[in-house]
Amino acid sequence: MAVVRYFGGTKLGVSGLTAAYKDAAHAALQNAVIIEEVERETITVKIDYAKLGDLMDFIKEQNIRIVEQDLSSECRIIISVPKEHVNIIKTWLEKTGILPLSL
């Protein structure tokens, strides 16, 4: 939200200007939307094509964000996970033989 002041010939004075800015700030806060975001960590995974389906199923089940994927010559996927779930993701990757390149 922005406050624009046009001078139309009427002087507001200090109290009038203060009230105008106060009303604008109040309206902005009333219309604001709170967005909660969790702290995330990026993991880069290099995977064989044979295990790609398992990884994609896991990503879908866990609501993991895919940041980037390169499925050309080598299968590399960068995912973003909540920090609190990093150990769960790492354990699943190791259990299935998919080793992350970076955590």
C-alpha positions as CSV (number, residue, x, y, z in Angstrom):
1,M,0.0,0.0,0.0
2,A,1.2,3.5,-0.7
3,V,0.2,6.9,0.6
4,V,0.2,9.7,-2.0
5,R,-0.5,13.2,-1.0
6,Y,-1.8,15.7,-3.5
7,F,-2.1,19.3,-2.5
8,G,-5.5,20.5,-3.5
9,G,-5.4,23.9,-1.9
10,T,-6.6,22.8,1.5
11,K,-3.9,22.8,4.2
12,L,-4.3,19.9,6.5
13,G,-2.0,21.1,9.2
14,V,0.1,18.8,11.4
15,S,-2.9,17.1,13.1
16,G,-4.7,16.6,9.8
17,L,-1.7,15.2,8.0
18,T,-1.0,12.9,11.0
19,A,-4.6,11.7,11.0
20,A,-4.4,11.0,7.2
21,Y,-1.3,8.9,7.6
22,K,-2.7,7.1,10.6
23,D,-5.8,6.2,8.7
24,A,-3.8,4.9,5.8
25,A,-1.6,2.8,8.1
26,H,-4.6,1.4,9.8
27,A,-6.3,0.5,6.5
28,A,-3.0,-1.2,5.4
29,L,-2.8,-3.3,8.6
30,Q,-6.5,-4.2,8.4
31,N,-6.1,-5.5,4.8
32,A,-2.7,-7.2,5.4
33,V,-2.4,-11.0,5.1
34,I,-0.1,-12.9,7.4
35,I,1.9,-15.5,5.5
36,E,3.6,-18.1,7.7
37,E,6.7,-19.6,6.1
38,V,8.8,-22.4,7.6
39,E,12.6,-22.4,7.4
40,R,13.7,-24.6,4.6
41,E,16.8,-26.4,3.4
42,T,17.9,-27.3,-0.1
43,I,19.0,-30.8,-1.0
44,T,20.6,-31.8,-4.3
45,V,20.0,-35.4,-5.3
46,K,21.7,-37.3,-8.1
47,I,19.6,-40.4,-8.9
48,D,19.4,-43.3,-11.4
49,Y,16.5,-43.2,-13.7
50,A,15.4,-46.6,-12.3
51,K,14.7,-45.0,-8.9
52,L,13.2,-41.7,-10.2
53,G,9.6,-43.0,-9.8
54,D,10.1,-43.8,-6.2
55,L,11.7,-40.4,-5.5
56,M,8.8,-38.6,-7.3
57,D,6.2,-40.6,-5.3
58,F,8.0,-39.7,-2.0
59,I,8.3,-36.0,-3.0
60,K,4.5,-36.0,-3.7
61,E,3.6,-37.8,-0.4
62,Q,5.8,-35.4,1.7
63,N,4.8,-32.2,-0.1
64,I,8.4,-31.4,-0.9
65,R,9.1,-28.6,-3.3
66,I,11.1,-29.3,-6.5
67,V,13.4,-26.2,-7.0
68,E,15.1,-27.5,-10.1
69,Q,15.4,-30.7,-12.1
70,D,17.7,-31.8,-14.8
71,L,16.6,-35.0,-16.4
72,S,19.0,-34.9,-19.4
73,S,22.2,-36.9,-19.3
74,E,22.3,-37.4,-15.5
75,C,19.2,-37.2,-13.3
76,R,19.7,-34.4,-10.8
77,I,17.0,-32.9,-8.7
78,I,17.1,-30.0,-6.3
79,I,14.5,-30.1,-3.6
80,S,13.5,-27.7,-0.8
81,V,12.4,-29.3,2.5
82,P,11.4,-27.9,5.9
83,K,14.4,-27.9,8.2
84,E,12.6,-30.0,10.7
85,H,12.1,-32.8,8.1
86,V,15.7,-32.9,6.8
87,N,16.7,-36.0,8.9
88,I,13.6,-37.9,7.8
89,I,14.3,-37.1,4.1
90,K,18.0,-38.0,4.5
91,T,17.1,-41.3,6.2
92,W,14.7,-42.2,3.4
93,L,17.2,-41.3,0.7
94,E,19.9,-43.5,2.3
95,K,17.5,-46.3,2.9
96,T,16.5,-46.4,-0.7
97,G,20.2,-46.0,-1.9
98,I,19.8,-42.5,-3.2
99,L,22.6,-40.4,-1.8
100,P,22.2,-36.7,-1.7
101,L,25.0,-34.6,-3.2
102,S,24.5,-31.8,-0.8
103,L,22.5,-31.0,2.3
